[in-house]
Amino acid sequence: MVLKTKNFGNIEINEEDIISFKKGLPGFESYRRFAILHKVDDENPFKWLQSVDDGKVAFVIINPQFFKDHYEIKVDPNTSDELEIEDIKDVIVYSIVTIPEEVSKMTANLKAPVIINAKKNMGCQLVMDDERYGFRHLILDEFKKMGGK
Amino acid sequence: MLVLTRKRNESIIINDDIEITVIDVQNDQVRIGISAPKNVSIFRKELYEQIQEENRKAVESKEVSLDELKKGLKL
């Protein structure tokens, strides 16, 4: 299918790349189908989580391991069932990024990560009530703390 | 909405397997205990609302390319 997007113009999305979010994402409950967009062979840790239902809805996402050491997520049995997770190795974790006017102040939401069962192409946003993590971690600061590796 | 009045240590049962107990009441604070099967997700409503709000802000992020973001990390 061809999707008209805000950030990429018209793009072709293959059915097999569509990730199903049964409950949508909080605030976007009716958006049930997403695709992850990035350049082929690109080592950029930032990617797009693009709604397939609405070209205007897209989130910048990042692999949290990139800027946060020892980030721990707890997948509850309910979520595990919902995403039909059989092996935790199939699970990919992303943080949603918010970019303000001053780009260097961009933040990542570590409180509510997006998790995807890559094997089944099913995803959800996990609601974690974990006090160690907040909604707005300054990515550049965290990255520096890690020694920028 | 169904409204019930309960005293300390009294409970309500929902759907046979969820029990909500009033543990303590002090001024305008109520401590609530919930026993439910593992597959029932429970969280404070503000947490969910905050995630909604953060997601809306994320979608309204400044329009920048992924390449620009990567440059910011000086890779």
gemmi code that builds the backbone of each chain (N, CA, C; Angstrom):
import gemmi

chains = {
    "A": [
        ("MET", (0.839, -1.195, 0.000), (0.000, 0.000, 0.000), (0.876, 1.249, 0.000)),
        ("VAL", (0.343, 2.333, -0.568), (1.093, 3.590, -0.567), (0.496, 4.505, 0.496)),
        ("LEU", (1.364, 5.047, 1.326), (0.914, 5.920, 2.407), (1.505, 7.308, 2.203)),
        ("LYS", (0.645, 8.305, 2.357), (1.124, 9.683, 2.260), (1.527, 10.126, 3.656)),
        ("THR", (2.819, 10.379, 3.881), (3.281, 10.708, 5.237), (3.731, 12.158, 5.332)),
        ("LYS", (3.782, 12.624, 6.564), (4.184, 13.999, 6.835), (5.676, 14.169, 6.556)),
        ("ASN", (6.457, 13.151, 6.926), (7.908, 13.301, 6.918), (8.617, 12.722, 5.697)),
        ("PHE", (7.932, 11.830, 4.990), (8.629, 11.121, 3.917), (7.924, 11.226, 2.572)),
        ("GLY", (6.865, 12.016, 2.493), (6.087, 12.044, 1.262), (5.368, 10.723, 1.104)),
        ("ASN", (5.179, 10.292, -0.138), (4.484, 9.022, -0.365), (5.463, 7.861, -0.235)),
        ("ILE", (5.106, 6.898, 0.579), (5.983, 5.739, 0.712), (5.179, 4.457, 0.572)),
        ("GLU", (5.881, 3.442, 0.126), (5.268, 2.128, -0.047), (5.459, 1.357, 1.256)),
        ("ILE", (4.384, 0.846, 1.805), (4.495, 0.030, 3.010), (4.026, -1.390, 2.694)),
        ("ASN", (4.892, -2.350, 2.986), (4.535, -3.751, 2.746), (3.691, -4.267, 3.902)),
        ("GLU", (2.700, -5.057, 3.559), (1.814, -5.625, 4.590), (2.613, -6.320, 5.694)),
        ("GLU", (3.693, -7.016, 5.310), (4.433, -7.797, 6.306), (5.249, -6.918, 7.278)),
        ("ASP", (5.352, -5.629, 6.953), (6.078, -4.723, 7.856), (5.150, -4.000, 8.827)),
        ("ILE", (3.859, -4.263, 8.702), (2.909, -3.545, 9.562), (2.849, -4.210, 10.934)),
        ("ILE", (3.029, -3.389, 11.957), (2.991, -3.869, 13.341), (1.628, -3.516, 13.918)),
        ("SER", (1.008, -4.534, 14.499), (-0.334, -4.321, 15.013), (-0.295, -3.929, 16.496)),
        ("PHE", (-0.904, -2.798, 16.824), (-1.058, -2.341, 18.208), (-2.541, -2.491, 18.552)),
        ("LYS", (-2.874, -3.576, 19.226), (-4.280, -3.880, 19.493), (-5.018, -2.762, 20.212)),
        ("LYS", (-4.313, -2.093, 21.121), (-4.966, -1.039, 21.902), (-4.533, 0.346, 21.463)),
        ("GLY", (-3.821, 0.435, 20.356), (-3.269, 1.718, 19.968), (-2.210, 2.146, 20.973)),
        ("LEU", (-1.971, 3.452, 21.072), (-1.076, 3.995, 22.098), (-1.890, 4.996, 22.910)),
        ("PRO", (-1.583, 5.165, 24.199), (-2.340, 6.137, 24.987), (-2.385, 7.498, 24.282)),
        ("GLY", (-3.572, 8.053, 24.151), (-3.742, 9.313, 23.419), (-4.019, 9.076, 21.942)),
        ("PHE", (-3.678, 7.882, 21.471), (-3.874, 7.513, 20.065), (-4.487, 6.113, 19.996)),
        ("GLU", (-5.533, 5.950, 20.790), (-6.109, 4.619, 20.982), (-6.699, 4.020, 19.704)),
        ("SER", (-7.107, 4.886, 18.775), (-7.751, 4.338, 17.577), (-6.745, 4.028, 16.464)),
        ("TYR", (-5.479, 4.322, 16.716), (-4.448, 4.038, 15.697), (-3.861, 2.661, 15.991)),
        ("ARG", (-4.187, 1.704, 15.172), (-3.855, 0.320, 15.506), (-2.726, -0.274, 14.673)),
        ("ARG", (-2.334, 0.419, 13.598), (-1.304, -0.158, 12.714), (-0.154, 0.833, 12.532)),
        ("PHE", (1.034, 0.360, 12.771), (2.218, 1.206, 12.638), (3.295, 0.487, 11.824)),
        ("ALA", (4.234, 1.266, 11.315), (5.410, 0.681, 10.649), (6.629, 1.462, 11.123)),
        ("ILE", (7.752, 0.768, 11.236), (8.980, 1.448, 11.644), (9.750, 1.840, 10.389)),
        ("LEU", (10.039, 3.129, 10.293), (10.709, 3.635, 9.100), (12.119, 4.104, 9.435)),
        ("HIS", (13.041, 3.678, 8.624), (14.421, 4.143, 8.756), (15.113, 3.860, 7.443)),
        ("LYS", (16.267, 4.475, 7.282), (17.004, 4.241, 6.036), (17.632, 2.848, 6.076)),
        ("VAL", (17.687, 2.214, 4.950), (18.320, 0.906, 4.883), (19.810, 1.063, 5.218)),
        ("ASP", (20.348, 0.122, 5.973), (21.767, 0.128, 6.360), (22.166, 1.369, 7.141)),
        ("ASP", (21.218, 1.981, 7.779), (21.507, 3.190, 8.517), (21.816, 2.827, 9.964)),
        ("GLU", (22.882, 3.385, 10.498), (23.217, 3.091, 11.893), (22.641, 4.120, 12.853)),
        ("ASN", (21.748, 4.926, 12.328), (21.109, 5.933, 13.169), (20.220, 5.265, 14.216)),
        ("PRO", (20.438, 5.579, 15.524), (19.593, 4.954, 16.548), (18.163, 5.503, 16.539)),
        ("PHE", (17.959, 6.645, 15.886), (16.618, 7.216, 15.791), (15.869, 6.602, 14.609)),
        ("LYS", (14.613, 6.293, 14.829), (13.761, 5.790, 13.748), (12.389, 6.446, 13.887)),
        ("TRP", (11.537, 6.204, 12.918), (10.156, 6.689, 12.992), (9.214, 5.534, 13.269)),
        ("LEU", (8.279, 5.769, 14.175), (7.159, 4.851, 14.341), (5.977, 5.557, 13.685)),
        ("GLN", (5.678, 5.115, 12.480), (4.714, 5.814, 11.634), (3.361, 5.108, 11.663)),
        ("SER", (2.301, 5.875, 11.908), (0.961, 5.291, 11.821), (0.662, 4.977, 10.358)),
        ("VAL", (0.112, 3.794, 10.123), (-0.253, 3.403, 8.760), (-1.659, 3.918, 8.452)),
        ("ASP", (-2.397, 4.236, 9.506), (-3.770, 4.701, 9.324), (-3.855, 6.206, 9.072)),
        ("ASP", (-2.828, 6.935, 9.518), (-2.843, 8.381, 9.373), (-1.412, 8.856, 9.151)),
        ("GLY", (-1.133, 9.320, 7.953), (0.226, 9.724, 7.581), (0.774, 10.848, 8.442)),
        ("LYS", (-0.128, 11.590, 9.106), (0.332, 12.732, 9.906), (0.825, 12.321, 11.290)),
        ("VAL", (0.494, 11.101, 11.695), (0.869, 10.659, 13.049), (2.133, 9.801, 13.005)),
        ("ALA", (3.211, 10.353, 13.552), (4.472, 9.610, 13.603), (5.249, 10.026, 14.845)),
        ("PHE", (5.893, 9.046, 15.456), (6.716, 9.298, 16.636), (8.177, 9.046, 16.271)),
        ("VAL", (9.060, 9.919, 16.779), (10.479, 9.576, 16.697), (10.742, 8.599, 17.846)),
        ("ILE", (11.431, 7.524, 17.557), (11.751, 6.548, 18.604), (13.257, 6.282, 18.587)),
        ("ILE", (13.744, 5.806, 19.721), (15.177, 5.492, 19.824), (15.341, 4.224, 20.652)),
        ("ASN", (16.355, 3.455, 20.337), (16.703, 2.307, 21.157), (17.288, 2.835, 22.472)),
        ("PRO", (16.629, 2.585, 23.606), (17.082, 3.193, 24.868), (18.467, 2.739, 25.320)),
        ("GLN", (18.898, 1.572, 24.878), (20.233, 1.085, 25.254), (21.309, 2.042, 24.778)),
        ("PHE", (20.936, 2.824, 23.814), (21.889, 3.730, 23.204), (22.340, 4.847, 24.144)),
        ("PHE", (21.457, 5.232, 25.057), (21.812, 6.343, 25.943), (21.627, 6.018, 27.423)),
        ("LYS", (21.139, 4.809, 27.713), (20.865, 4.467, 29.113), (21.396, 3.063, 29.409)),
        ("ASP", (22.323, 3.027, 30.380), (22.850, 1.722, 30.798), (21.847, 1.023, 31.710)),
        ("HIS", (21.824, -0.257, 31.642), (21.031, -1.068, 32.576), (19.555, -0.670, 32.626)),
        ("TYR", (19.015, -0.303, 31.513), (17.586, 0.028, 31.494), (16.803, -1.269, 31.615)),
        ("GLU", (15.963, -1.301, 32.620), (15.222, -2.539, 32.873), (13.743, -2.354, 32.621)),
        ("ILE", (13.194, -3.211, 31.822), (11.741, -3.156, 31.687), (11.164, -4.462, 32.209)),
        ("LYS", (9.970, -4.351, 32.739), (9.311, -5.525, 33.270), (8.054, -5.774, 32.434)),
        ("VAL", (8.070, -6.871, 31.714), (6.900, -7.210, 30.894), (5.970, -8.074, 31.744)),
        ("ASP", (4.808, -7.522, 32.060), (3.857, -8.254, 32.908), (3.188, -9.374, 32.092)),
        ("PRO", (2.629, -10.379, 32.780), (2.051, -11.527, 32.075), (0.939, -11.126, 31.101)),
        ("ASN", (0.201, -10.086, 31.472), (-0.884, -9.616, 30.622), (-0.367, -9.134, 29.265)),
        ("THR", (0.696, -8.330, 29.317), (1.302, -7.808, 28.093), (1.937, -8.940, 27.293)),
        ("SER", (2.568, -9.845, 28.024), (3.207, -10.981, 27.378), (2.171, -11.801, 26.579)),
        ("ASP", (0.989, -11.975, 27.165), (-0.096, -12.683, 26.471), (-0.588, -11.875, 25.279)),
        ("GLU", (-0.759, -10.581, 25.512), (-1.309, -9.712, 24.469), (-0.428, -9.722, 23.222)),
        ("LEU", (0.891, -9.709, 23.446), (1.820, -9.662, 22.311), (2.249, -11.067, 21.867)),
        ("GLU", (1.671, -12.068, 22.512), (1.989, -13.471, 22.197), (3.490, -13.730, 22.247)),
        ("ILE", (4.125, -13.212, 23.315), (5.579, -13.361, 23.456), (5.909, -14.779, 23.924)),
        ("GLU", (6.725, -15.469, 23.140), (7.164, -16.812, 23.532), (8.601, -16.776, 24.030)),
        ("ASP", (9.386, -15.907, 23.410), (10.793, -15.807, 23.780), (11.130, -14.323, 23.925)),
        ("ILE", (11.673, -13.965, 25.083), (11.939, -12.550, 25.360), (12.946, -11.976, 24.346)),
        ("LYS", (13.701, -12.865, 23.704), (14.677, -12.411, 22.688), (13.988, -11.803, 21.454)),
        ("ASP", (12.720, -12.113, 21.285), (11.987, -11.568, 20.128), (11.510, -10.135, 20.373)),
        ("VAL", (11.695, -9.677, 21.614), (11.121, -8.378, 21.983), (12.114, -7.245, 21.716)),
        ("ILE", (11.639, -6.235, 21.022), (12.451, -5.041, 20.748), (11.835, -3.882, 21.536)),
        ("VAL", (12.717, -3.097, 22.159), (12.240, -2.001, 23.004), (12.646, -0.663, 22.398)),
        ("TYR", (11.719, 0.276, 22.385), (12.017, 1.639, 21.934), (11.480, 2.642, 22.938)),
        ("SER", (12.109, 3.817, 22.974), (11.574, 4.928, 23.761), (11.040, 5.965, 22.785)),
        ("ILE", (9.934, 6.575, 23.144), (9.379, 7.658, 22.332), (10.109, 8.957, 22.660)),
        ("VAL", (10.483, 9.678, 21.609), (11.284, 10.899, 21.758), (10.408, 12.128, 21.507)),
        ("THR", (10.595, 13.141, 22.352), (9.924, 14.427, 22.136), (11.001, 15.453, 21.813)),
        ("ILE", (10.793, 16.189, 20.728), (11.804, 17.161, 20.298), (11.236, 18.571, 20.423)),
        ("PRO", (11.798, 19.348, 21.359), (11.320, 20.726, 21.505), (12.008, 21.634, 20.489)),
        ("GLU", (11.695, 22.908, 20.540), (12.272, 23.898, 19.630), (13.810, 23.780, 19.635)),
        ("GLU", (14.376, 23.695, 20.842), (15.824, 23.533, 20.961), (16.127, 22.025, 20.912)),
        ("VAL", (16.600, 21.578, 19.764), (16.694, 20.141, 19.505), (17.571, 19.403, 20.523)),
        ("SER", (18.610, 20.101, 21.031), (19.517, 19.440, 21.970), (18.823, 19.087, 23.291)),
        ("LYS", (17.633, 19.634, 23.501), (16.884, 19.343, 24.730), (15.882, 18.209, 24.525)),
        ("MET", (16.098, 17.442, 23.481), (15.149, 16.350, 23.205), (15.149, 15.334, 24.346)),
        ("THR", (13.978, 14.788, 24.588), (13.832, 13.864, 25.723), (13.252, 12.527, 25.267)),
        ("ALA", (13.513, 11.525, 26.084), (12.961, 10.195, 25.803), (12.097, 9.753, 26.985)),
        ("ASN", (11.028, 9.089, 26.681), (10.111, 8.578, 27.697), (10.541, 7.161, 28.095)),
        ("LEU", (11.138, 7.061, 29.293), (11.570, 5.735, 29.750), (10.512, 5.105, 30.669)),
        ("LYS", (9.510, 5.874, 31.000), (8.450, 5.395, 31.886), (7.496, 4.465, 31.122)),
        ("ALA", (7.318, 4.783, 29.850), (6.349, 4.018, 29.060), (6.959, 3.628, 27.710)),
        ("PRO", (7.794, 2.581, 27.720), (8.459, 2.177, 26.468), (7.493, 1.488, 25.499)),
        ("VAL", (7.840, 1.580, 24.227), (7.104, 0.828, 23.214), (7.799, -0.515, 23.075)),
        ("ILE", (7.056, -1.593, 23.210), (7.693, -2.890, 23.023), (7.018, -3.626, 21.865)),
        ("ILE", (7.858, -4.319, 21.123), (7.373, -4.989, 19.910), (7.846, -6.437, 19.906)),
        ("ASN", (6.919, -7.338, 19.676), (7.294, -8.734, 19.453), (7.584, -8.868, 17.960)),
        ("ALA", (8.876, -8.877, 17.623), (9.290, -8.836, 16.221), (8.829, -10.070, 15.452)),
        ("LYS", (8.671, -11.159, 16.164), (8.279, -12.404, 15.519), (6.832, -12.370, 15.034)),
        ("LYS", (6.003, -11.705, 15.808), (4.579, -11.661, 15.478), (4.130, -10.300, 14.940)),
        ("ASN", (5.056, -9.344, 14.887), (4.702, -7.980, 14.498), (3.543, -7.421, 15.314)),
        ("MET", (3.669, -7.570, 16.626), (2.659, -7.018, 17.514), (3.352, -6.111, 18.521)),
        ("GLY", (2.709, -4.989, 18.831), (3.337, -4.049, 19.744), (2.366, -3.406, 20.701)),
        ("CYS", (2.922, -2.749, 21.710), (2.103, -1.970, 22.638), (3.015, -0.987, 23.363)),
        ("GLN", (2.397, -0.039, 24.029), (3.178, 0.838, 24.902), (2.950, 0.369, 26.325)),
        ("LEU", (4.041, 0.033, 26.967), (3.983, -0.540, 28.305), (3.822, 0.587, 29.334)),
        ("VAL", (2.867, 0.426, 30.217), (2.719, 1.401, 31.300), (3.504, 0.866, 32.483)),
        ("MET", (4.684, 1.463, 32.732), (5.533, 0.968, 33.823), (5.446, 1.941, 34.984)),
        ("ASP", (5.108, 1.427, 36.134), (5.059, 2.306, 37.305), (6.380, 2.157, 38.051)),
        ("ASP", (7.459, 2.522, 37.379), (8.796, 2.326, 37.925), (9.403, 3.685, 38.263)),
        ("GLU", (9.651, 3.906, 39.544), (10.107, 5.227, 39.986), (11.484, 5.616, 39.455)),
        ("ARG", (12.249, 4.645, 38.997), (13.588, 4.967, 38.495), (13.527, 5.739, 37.171)),
        ("TYR", (12.406, 5.598, 36.494), (12.324, 6.167, 35.145), (11.233, 7.216, 35.040)),
        ("GLY", (11.538, 8.240, 34.227), (10.600, 9.335, 34.064), (10.120, 9.448, 32.625)),
        ("PHE", (9.279, 10.462, 32.407), (8.726, 10.695, 31.072), (9.700, 11.467, 30.186)),
        ("ARG", (10.614, 12.215, 30.836), (11.473, 13.096, 30.027), (12.932, 13.007, 30.428)),
        ("HIS", (13.628, 12.037, 29.923), (15.073, 11.940, 30.148), (15.777, 12.686, 29.021)),
        ("LEU", (16.622, 13.635, 29.390), (17.375, 14.373, 28.372), (18.354, 13.399, 27.703)),
        ("ILE", (18.150, 13.142, 26.444), (18.925, 12.108, 25.751), (20.415, 12.459, 25.717)),
        ("LEU", (20.719, 13.726, 25.397), (22.135, 14.088, 25.278), (22.862, 13.991, 26.620)),
        ("ASP", (22.180, 14.388, 27.705), (22.790, 14.291, 29.036), (23.041, 12.834, 29.414)),
        ("GLU", (22.059, 12.008, 29.180), (22.194, 10.582, 29.512), (23.318, 9.953, 28.678)),
        ("PHE", (23.369, 10.374, 27.430), (24.366, 9.856, 26.492), (25.774, 10.205, 26.980)),
        ("LYS", (25.928, 11.445, 27.475), (27.230, 11.895, 27.980), (27.601, 11.117, 29.251)),
        ("LYS", (26.603, 10.922, 30.119), (26.827, 10.177, 31.350), (27.370, 8.778, 31.061)),
        ("MET", (26.908, 8.239, 29.957), (27.345, 6.888, 29.575), (28.740, 6.908, 28.975)),
        ("GLY", (29.297, 8.093, 28.805), (30.619, 8.215, 28.197), (30.528, 8.293, 26.680)),
        ("GLY", (29.339, 8.557, 26.188), (29.132, 8.727, 24.753), (29.613, 7.576, 23.917)),
        ("LYS", (29.514, 6.396, 24.452), (30.015, 5.247, 23.686), (29.007, 4.769, 22.644)),
    ],
    "B": [
        ("MET", (-22.581, 5.577, 36.559), (-21.600, 4.984, 37.465), (-22.302, 4.436, 38.713)),
        ("LEU", (-21.914, 3.259, 39.070), (-22.463, 2.664, 40.296), (-21.715, 3.256, 41.492)),
        ("VAL", (-22.451, 3.701, 42.477), (-21.815, 4.286, 43.657), (-22.201, 3.461, 44.886)),
        ("LEU", (-21.190, 2.993, 45.615), (-21.437, 2.211, 46.829), (-20.752, 2.888, 48.014)),
        ("THR", (-21.316, 2.752, 49.181), (-20.666, 3.280, 50.378), (-20.036, 2.110, 51.133)),
        ("ARG", (-18.766, 2.251, 51.500), (-18.059, 1.194, 52.215), (-17.324, 1.774, 53.416)),
        ("LYS", (-17.174, 0.975, 54.434), (-16.402, 1.402, 55.596), (-15.029, 0.739, 55.540)),
        ("ARG", (-14.173, 1.125, 56.484), (-12.850, 0.525, 56.572), (-12.976, -1.001, 56.663)),
        ("ASN", (-12.112, -1.676, 55.923), (-12.067, -3.155, 55.885), (-13.237, -3.813, 55.169)),
        ("GLU", (-14.092, -3.017, 54.582), (-15.154, -3.613, 53.765), (-14.687, -3.669, 52.312)),
        ("SER", (-15.276, -4.584, 51.557), (-14.806, -4.825, 50.185), (-15.942, -4.762, 49.187)),
        ("ILE", (-15.550, -4.732, 47.937), (-16.500, -5.049, 46.872), (-15.841, -6.092, 45.979)),
        ("ILE", (-16.659, -6.913, 45.367), (-16.165, -7.941, 44.455), (-16.648, -7.594, 43.055)),
        ("ILE", (-15.719, -7.654, 42.103), (-16.077, -7.411, 40.714), (-15.780, -8.676, 39.924)),
        ("ASN", (-16.771, -9.128, 39.222), (-16.547, -10.236, 38.295), (-15.976, -11.492, 38.977)),
        ("ASP", (-16.375, -11.787, 40.166), (-15.977, -12.986, 40.922), (-14.512, -13.038, 41.351)),
        ("ASP", (-13.607, -12.417, 40.596), (-12.197, -12.624, 40.927), (-11.415, -11.347, 41.229)),
        ("ILE", (-12.109, -10.221, 41.296), (-11.413, -8.978, 41.649), (-12.027, -8.456, 42.954)),
        ("GLU", (-11.173, -8.258, 43.946), (-11.666, -7.751, 45.221), (-10.986, -6.431, 45.549)),
        ("ILE", (-11.794, -5.438, 45.844), (-11.274, -4.120, 46.196), (-11.669, -3.824, 47.633)),
        ("THR", (-10.660, -3.571, 48.472), (-10.907, -3.375, 49.904), (-10.481, -1.976, 50.324)),
        ("VAL", (-11.309, -1.350, 51.133), (-10.912, -0.071, 51.713), (-10.045, -0.404, 52.928)),
        ("ILE", (-8.753, -0.099, 52.848), (-7.822, -0.447, 53.919), (-7.861, 0.601, 55.028)),
        ("ASP", (-7.848, 1.867, 54.596), (-7.774, 2.932, 55.590), (-8.349, 4.226, 55.006)),
        ("VAL", (-8.914, 5.033, 55.874), (-9.428, 6.339, 55.438), (-8.896, 7.392, 56.392)),
        ("GLN", (-8.214, 8.389, 55.831), (-7.725, 9.488, 56.676), (-7.938, 10.799, 55.942)),
        ("ASN", (-8.735, 11.669, 56.544), (-9.103, 12.939, 55.908), (-9.606, 12.672, 54.482)),
        ("ASP", (-8.902, 13.230, 53.476), (-9.400, 13.014, 52.118), (-8.599, 11.936, 51.384)),
        ("GLN", (-7.887, 11.097, 52.140), (-7.116, 10.031, 51.492), (-7.686, 8.660, 51.819)),
        ("VAL", (-7.789, 7.852, 50.812), (-8.295, 6.497, 50.993), (-7.242, 5.519, 50.512)),
        ("ARG", (-6.889, 4.553, 51.363), (-5.966, 3.504, 50.925), (-6.794, 2.321, 50.476)),
        ("ILE", (-6.482, 1.861, 49.285), (-7.285, 0.808, 48.671), (-6.417, -0.408, 48.395)),
        ("GLY", (-6.910, -1.568, 48.740), (-6.209, -2.809, 48.408), (-6.954, -3.508, 47.280)),
        ("ILE", (-6.197, -4.021, 46.324), (-6.829, -4.692, 45.186), (-6.256, -6.095, 45.040)),
        ("SER", (-7.096, -7.098, 45.048), (-6.658, -8.452, 44.705), (-7.299, -8.803, 43.375)),
        ("ALA", (-6.447, -9.126, 42.420), (-6.970, -9.442, 41.089), (-6.054, -10.459, 40.417)),
        ("PRO", (-6.576, -11.202, 39.453), (-5.711, -12.125, 38.707), (-4.581, -11.360, 38.024)),
        ("LYS", (-3.502, -12.072, 37.734), (-2.308, -11.437, 37.159), (-2.571, -10.756, 35.818)),
        ("ASN", (-3.568, -11.243, 35.093), (-3.790, -10.681, 33.756), (-4.625, -9.414, 33.772)),
        ("VAL", (-4.941, -8.910, 34.973), (-5.676, -7.646, 35.059), (-4.676, -6.519, 35.274)),
        ("SER", (-4.679, -5.559, 34.382), (-3.720, -4.464, 34.574), (-4.367, -3.363, 35.407)),
        ("ILE", (-3.592, -2.892, 36.370), (-4.088, -1.876, 37.311), (-3.060, -0.767, 37.378)),
        ("PHE", (-3.473, 0.467, 37.164), (-2.570, 1.586, 37.418), (-3.363, 2.832, 37.734)),
        ("ARG", (-2.683, 3.762, 38.369), (-3.327, 5.022, 38.722), (-3.695, 5.752, 37.435)),
        ("LYS", (-4.885, 6.339, 37.433), (-5.375, 6.969, 36.217), (-4.450, 8.098, 35.744)),
        ("GLU", (-3.876, 8.852, 36.709), (-3.008, 9.972, 36.317), (-1.842, 9.493, 35.466)),
        ("LEU", (-1.360, 8.283, 35.762), (-0.221, 7.747, 35.024), (-0.594, 7.571, 33.553)),
        ("TYR", (-1.766, 6.987, 33.329), (-2.227, 6.778, 31.954), (-2.442, 8.126, 31.258)),
        ("GLU", (-3.049, 9.070, 31.986), (-3.317, 10.392, 31.395), (-2.017, 11.109, 31.057)),
        ("GLN", (-1.022, 10.917, 31.907), (0.267, 11.563, 31.660), (0.934, 10.982, 30.403)),
        ("ILE", (0.788, 9.675, 30.225), (1.361, 9.050, 29.030), (0.640, 9.562, 27.778)),
        ("GLN", (-0.675, 9.707, 27.874), (-1.436, 10.274, 26.751), (-0.891, 11.645, 26.382)),
        ("GLU", (-0.690, 12.463, 27.406), (-0.229, 13.832, 27.209), (1.178, 13.844, 26.590)),
        ("GLU", (2.056, 12.999, 27.115), (3.427, 12.928, 26.598), (3.423, 12.462, 25.134)),
        ("ASN", (2.566, 11.514, 24.813), (2.488, 11.018, 23.436), (2.009, 12.106, 22.478)),
        ("ARG", (1.030, 12.880, 22.936), (0.530, 13.970, 22.081), (1.644, 14.977, 21.818)),
        ("LYS", (2.408, 15.277, 22.876), (3.523, 16.224, 22.705), (4.576, 15.656, 21.758)),
        ("ALA", (4.815, 14.359, 21.870), (5.840, 13.717, 21.026), (5.456, 13.824, 19.550)),
        ("VAL", (4.174, 13.624, 19.261), (3.730, 13.705, 17.860), (3.858, 15.132, 17.339)),
        ("GLU", (3.734, 16.107, 18.254), (3.857, 17.518, 17.849), (5.312, 18.005, 17.913)),
        ("SER", (6.251, 17.078, 18.000), (7.667, 17.440, 18.062), (8.057, 18.353, 16.919)),
        ("LYS", (9.115, 19.104, 17.144), (9.677, 19.925, 16.078), (10.030, 19.032, 14.900)),
        ("GLU", (9.771, 19.553, 13.710), (10.055, 18.728, 12.534), (11.543, 18.752, 12.207)),
        ("VAL", (12.202, 17.654, 12.473), (13.619, 17.542, 12.128), (13.843, 16.173, 11.496)),
        ("SER", (14.884, 16.075, 10.706), (15.155, 14.786, 10.078), (15.936, 13.909, 11.056)),
        ("LEU", (15.872, 12.626, 10.830), (16.609, 11.692, 11.682), (18.120, 11.956, 11.577)),
        ("ASP", (18.557, 12.396, 10.398), (19.981, 12.696, 10.210), (20.425, 13.823, 11.137)),
        ("GLU", (19.571, 14.832, 11.259), (19.900, 15.946, 12.159), (20.000, 15.467, 13.603)),
        ("LEU", (19.092, 14.587, 13.996), (19.103, 14.069, 15.366), (20.391, 13.291, 15.621)),
        ("LYS", (20.775, 12.510, 14.626), (21.994, 11.706, 14.744), (23.218, 12.611, 14.891)),
        ("LYS", (23.226, 13.694, 14.126), (24.343, 14.647, 14.210), (24.463, 15.218, 15.617)),
        ("GLY", (23.322, 15.421, 16.254), (23.291, 15.942, 17.619), (24.053, 15.058, 18.591)),
        ("LEU", (24.109, 13.795, 18.300), (24.847, 12.860, 19.158), (26.330, 12.818, 18.793)),
        ("LYS", (26.687, 13.561, 17.761), (28.081, 13.642, 17.283), (28.663, 12.266, 16.995)),
        ("LEU", (27.926, 11.480, 16.246), (28.404, 10.127, 15.926), (29.313, 10.163, 14.710)),
    ],
}
model = gemmi.Model(1)
for chain_id, residues in chains.items():
    chain = gemmi.Chain(chain_id)
    for i, (resn, *xyz) in enumerate(residues, 1):
        res = gemmi.Residue()
        res.name, res.seqid = resn, gemmi.SeqId(i, " ")
        for name, pos in zip(("N", "CA", "C"), xyz):
            atom = gemmi.Atom()
            atom.name, atom.element = name, gemmi.Element(name[0])
            atom.pos, atom.b_iso = gemmi.Position(*pos), 0.0
            res.add_atom(atom)
        chain.add_residue(res)
    model.add_chain(chain)
structure = gemmi.Structure()
structure.add_model(model)
structure.setup_entities()
